[in-house]
Amino acid sequence: MTQPNYADLVAQAEKAVDAVKNPELKRVAFEKILDDLLTGSSREATPRTRGAEKTAAPVAAATRAKAKRGGPQAYIEELVADEFFKKPKTIAEVKAELQNRGHHIPLTSLSGPMQKLCQKKTLRRQKSSLQGKKGMKQAFTYSHW
């Protein structure tokens, strides 16, 4: 394997970012391009074909699919696993617990995932009367099925 000519690679990277006006953006682009050139030159030089790009996309998609899902539903599933729903909880209590765990999710973004978990019979949703400042109030509570 031959050593790459670093001066040529630097010249290629400089030429690639020549038209960029913003100095910070130019620096970042130069670093990225030079890194790509150095990485590409250290491997065996193989010509890129359209077929190679088509096979790389499904591999990347499969890798992303295996990654752990995040978002409100995953956070609520963590609460279920931690037995947070042993006693019935309101959606406001769920929101407060998620905030305690560092997930600041609007109340309106919790109702859909909570409903889906109820449809899967992971959670149970029941109407209950809660005593508030203005008397008895109807609300839904969520608990283990």
N, C-alpha and C positions, 0 to 999 in steps of 0.2 A: 504494500500500500504506500502511495506517495504522500509526502508532506504537502499540506495545502500552502499556497502562496498567500500569506496573510496580507501583504500589501495590495494584491489584486482584490482580495475579498473586501478590504476596507474601502478601496476605490469604488467597488461595485455598490457598497452600502451608501457611500457618500453621494454617488450619482443618483441612487434611487430616492434619496430624501432631499435632493437639491431644490425642488420646487416648493418645499414646505416652508412657510414664512415664520410660524410660531416657533421660537427657539426651544421651548420645553417639549412641544410635540415632535419637533425635528429630532431632538436628542433621544426620546423614547422610541421613535420609529427607527432611527439609526441602530439603536441597541437591539431591537427586535430583528431587524433585517440581518444585521451582522451575526446574531446568534443563529438564525436560520441558515445563513450561508455556511457558518462554521460547522453546524450540525450536519448539513447536507454534504459538505466536503469530506467529513470524517467517515461517512459511509461509502460503500461502493457506489460509484456514479451509475445510476440506472435511469434510462430515459422514462419520463412520465408519459403515460398514455391515458386516454379517457377511460379505459376499462379499469385502470388502477384506482381512479377516483371513485368509480361506481362501487367497487368492492369495499372501499374504506368507509363509506357512509353507513351501510348496515351494521358494521362492526361498532362504530361509534354509537349508533342508536341502541344497540343491544347493551352496550356498557352503561349508557344512561338509564336504561330500563332496570338494570340490576341495582342501581344506586338507591339508597334509602330515601323513601319519599318523606317530604316534610309538609308543612302547612297545617291548617287548623284540624283536619281530620286526624292526622298522625299525632298531633299534640293531645287531642282528646283520647285517642287510643292509648297513649301513654298513661293518662289519668285512669283509664279503665284498668290497665295492667297494674297500676299502683293501688288499686282498690279504693280510689277516691269516691266512687259511687256506691259504697256500702250503704250509706244513708242517702236518702233522696236529696238532690241538689238542684237549685234553680240555675238557669242559664247565667244569671249574674254571678252566682257563686263559682261557676265554671270559669267565667271570664276572669274573676279575681284570682283564682288559683293559677291560671295560665300566666297572668301578669306576675305573680309571685315567682314563677319559674322563668320569667324573662321573655315570654311570648305576648306581646301587646297586640291583641287582635280585637277589632271592633265587634261589638255584640251582634251586629247584623251579619257578620261573616261567620258566626258560630252556629246560627240556627240551621243552615243547610247541612253541614257535616253532622250535627247532632241528630237531625232527622234521618239521614242516611244510616247512621249507626243504630237508630231505632228500627229501621226497616230491615236491617241485617240481624236484628234481635241481639245485638251486642248490649244495647241499652234499652230501658223501658221508660216510656213517657206517660206520666199520669197527671191529670188535672187535680190540683189541690188548692185549698183555701189557705192563704197566708195572711197573717194579721199585720197590717201596715199602719201608717199614720192616719189614714182615712178609713179605718175599719177593715173589714175582710176583703181581700183581693184574690181573684182567681188567677192562678199561674200554673205553669207546667213544671213538674219536677222530673228529674232524670235519675234513674238508679239501675243497678244490675238487674238483668232479666231474671 
